Amino acid sequence: MTLLQWAGYLVWLAVLVLGFPREFWPKFKSEKDYQHLVMASILMLFLLWNLRAGIAEALICVSFCRRFF
């Protein structure tokens, strides 16, 4: 990794550490709509991640089968 990448990660980490407890957490605890939005986003990311894994495995299987059969 380059020095610029490390600097970017450190800036991202600082923003996360300073902003999460002050901005995200109080809003998450107090607003039901925001809770539903965050949970739905997590669920969608989980489903998309699993779908991508299934597609990648199927593509590997198809290419393997074409090569040998």
VEXZA-253211 format. One line per field, with one value per residue (C-alpha): z, y, x; residue number from 1. Coordinates in steps of 0.25 Angstrom, whole numbers, plus 5000, padded with zeros to 4 digits. Example, Ala and Ser with C-alpha at 12.3 -4.5 7.8 and 13.67 -1.06 7.14 Angstrom:
c3 = [5031 5029]
c2 = [4982 4996]
c1 = [5049 5055]
marti = [1 2]
REM end
This chain:
c3 = [5000 4997 5007 5001 5003 5018 5019 5014 5023 5035 5031 5029 5042 5049 5043 5047 5061 5063 5056 5059 5074 5072 5059 5056 5069 5076 5063 5062 5076 5075 5061 5057 5042 5043 5050 5039 5028 5034 5036 5022 5016 5024 5019 5005 5005 5011 5001 4989 4995 4996 4981 4976 4983 4977 4963 4964 4968 4957 4947 4951 4950 4936 4931 4937 4931 4917 4918 4921 4916]
c2 = [5000 5014 5025 5032 5020 5019 5034 5032 5020 5029 5040 5031 5024 5038 5042 5029 5029 5044 5044 5030 5033 5047 5046 5032 5026 5036 5037 5022 5020 5031 5029 5017 5020 5022 5008 5002 5008 5004 4989 4989 4994 4983 4972 4977 4977 4963 4957 4964 4958 4944 4946 4950 4938 4929 4935 4934 4919 4916 4923 4915 4902 4906 4909 4896 4888 4894 4891 4876 4872]
c1 = [5000 5005 5006 4994 4985 4990 4987 4973 4970 4975 4966 4954 4956 4957 4944 4937 4942 4939 4926 4919 4916 4912 4904 4899 4897 4887 4879 4879 4874 4863 4857 4849 4849 4864 4866 4857 4866 4879 4874 4868 4881 4889 4879 4880 4896 4896 4886 4894 4907 4901 4896 4910 4916 4906 4908 4923 4922 4913 4922 4934 4926 4921 4935 4940 4929 4931 4946 4945 4931]
marti = [1 2 3 4 5 6 7 8 9 10 11 12 13 14 15 16 17 18 19 20 21 22 23 24 25 26 27 28 29 30 31 32 33 34 35 36 37 38 39 40 41 42 43 44 45 46 47 48 49 50 51 52 53 54 55 56 57 58 59 60 61 62 63 64 65 66 67 68 69]
REM end
